[in-house]
Amino acid sequence: MVRTARRIETLPPYLFAEMDRKIAERRAAGADVISLGIGDPDQPTPRHIVDAATEAIADASTHRYPSYSGMPAFRDSIAGWYLQRYGVELDPGANILPLIGSKEGIANLAKAFVDPGDCVFVPDPAYPVYEIGTHLAGGLAYPMPCVADNEFLPLLDAIPIDVAERAKIMWLNYPSNPTSAVAPLEFFVSAVDFARAHDLLIAHDAAYSEISFDGYVSPSILQVPGADDVAVEFNSLSKTYNMTGWRVGWMVGCAQAVEALGRVKTNIDSGIFNAVQHAGMAALNGPQDCVVELRKLYESRRDRVCEVFENYGFDFARPKGGVFVWLPVPEGYSSESFTERLLMDADVVVSPGSAYGPSGEGYIRISLTTPDDRLDEAVARIGKSLASA
Ligand SMILES: *Cc1c(COP(=O)(O)O)cnc(C)c1O
């Protein structure tokens, strides 16, 4: 018999593996199940981006190993986008590290910063990769509860000093998955102050930075003056340009962190397919009306989903960003039992908030990445179920 490592024994089965199993069960029983569980854009990648990649694939120069640090022209595109979008100047040589999707960078960052026993601050609830990356590096994830009473922002003042002294990284994510909360620039200012006081790295995951509603524009943590001494920001083309399958993203900011994660990665991967980087350049340098359209699409879906729950007295605010609606469950239900009820009653799959951390208990997460007709059908069924309660 072969023997696997102890470090993988405590890994949870990937969140969505469990969900996939439940869906399969209902479908096998003949139900027409609609999944609002997973945040994976349903829309195609915009045509001009696909065309740029198609052309690049035909060019044999893209068929060889890419450079570890990404194509200089791609790094320039990222720098140009940051300047235009945020007014933030980045040195493409020192402040930018292209990634094979941001998830790998998020998971690998701990390898560059965390020694066994070190602490990492992780929002609760959160995208599971922050904690799992920490755990795989032998670190200890220290949860920062993000609750409605504090606008789903962590209370930095509540963090014990001795833990802060042992911490290497603090993860933040706004607009948030799963809570859809947004963070004002003032919050990032206090996070940067905290990082300076305790010599730790702030890692802000900005995957949903371009998906926002009602005219709201998400700030970058790098807009805080001097933030690049202590902060990095992750982003990717996945959500902004419907490119989750392409695997292309980046980490930008703190030069020390860019060098450190780059050193880890040169030893374990071989960079992003150059044709995909050409697609990335087309996305970042090209027309942005596709992003405006995408915002409109999600905003209209958000409104249709929120309306049905508002009609039945659910107490929540419509999200300003992200691709999720984070809803408190009705009295008498847990995250899990309400999720179960929607599956049994309406054949609609949502995510139980408790899957994202203990502070997610009492919520469900509804994803807006389902085609309109299916989303409307799901909303109608949910309405029927709520009416019959
Ligand atoms: C979707 C998502 C990402 C993006 O992952 P990629 O690897 O870039 O596709 C990162 N963080 C969060 C919180 C996400 O939901």
The ligand as a Tripos MOL2 file, in Angstrom:
@<TRIPOS>MOLECULE
LIG
   15    15     1     0     0
SMALL
NO_CHARGES

@<TRIPOS>ATOM
      1 C1        -12.7250   33.2900   -8.8610 C.3       1 LIG1
      2 C2        -11.8450   33.7580   -7.7610 C.ar      1 LIG1
      3 C3        -10.4810   33.9480   -7.9880 C.ar      1 LIG1
      4 C4         -9.9030   33.8250   -9.3800 C.3       1 LIG1
      5 O1         -9.3040   32.6560   -9.5950 O.3       1 LIG1
      6 P1         -8.4370   32.4360  -10.9200 P.3       1 LIG1
      7 O2         -7.4770   31.4060  -10.4760 O.co2     1 LIG1
      8 O3         -7.7840   33.7160  -11.2720 O.co2     1 LIG1
      9 O4         -9.3890   31.9580  -11.9600 O.co2     1 LIG1
     10 C5         -9.6910   34.4010   -6.9650 C.ar      1 LIG1
     11 N1        -10.2240   34.6810   -5.7590 N.ar      1 LIG1
     12 C6        -11.5290   34.5390   -5.5120 C.ar      1 LIG1
     13 C7        -12.0640   34.9170   -4.1950 C.3       1 LIG1
     14 C8        -12.3760   34.0520   -6.5020 C.ar      1 LIG1
     15 O5        -13.6700   33.8860   -6.2400 O.3       1 LIG1
@<TRIPOS>BOND
     1     1     2 1
     2     2     3 ar
     3     2    14 ar
     4     3     4 1
     5     3    10 ar
     6     4     5 1
     7     5     6 1
     8     6     7 2
     9     6     8 1
    10     6     9 1
    11    10    11 ar
    12    11    12 ar
    13    12    13 1
    14    12    14 ar
    15    14    15 1
@<TRIPOS>SUBSTRUCTURE
     1 LIG1         1 GROUP 0 **** ****
